[in-house]
Amino acid sequence: MVIGAHPESGFDSEFQMEQLANAKLIAAAPELLEALINLAGKEDYDFNVTPDDFILARKAINKALGE
């Protein structure tokens, strides 16, 4: 539950949507960091990433978007 995002809190819907988006992004932060470390940590800058790297990144992005 996001404090201040409840419809009966008195805050407008724009504020509530922003609070929910922030909560989703915060929840996904560890996975996003891990995915970026995996992608940026490749030694051969030829973008030689594995399918697992992309799967990890996509899962983190989806979590941040609340999907």
PEPEQUI-V908030 format. One record per residue. RES is the residue in one letter. BURIAL is I if it has 16 or more other C-alpha atoms within 10 Angstrom, else O. Layout:
[[RES:BURIAL] [RES:BURIAL]]
//
This chain:
[[M:O] [V:O] [I:O] [G:O] [A:I] [H:O] [P:O] [E:O] [S:O] [G:O] [F:O] [D:O] [S:O] [E:O] [F:O] [Q:I] [M:O] [E:O] [Q:I] [L:I] [A:I] [N:O] [A:I] [K:I] [L:I] [I:O] [A:O] [A:I] [A:I] [P:O] [E:I] [L:I] [L:O] [E:O] [A:I] [L:O] [I:O] [N:I] [L:I] [A:O] [G:O] [K:O] [E:O] [D:O] [Y:O] [D:O] [F:O] [N:O] [V:O] [T:O] [P:O] [D:O] [D:I] [F:O] [I:O] [L:I] [A:I] [R:O] [K:I] [A:I] [I:I] [N:O] [K:I] [A:I] [L:O] [G:O] [E:O]]
//
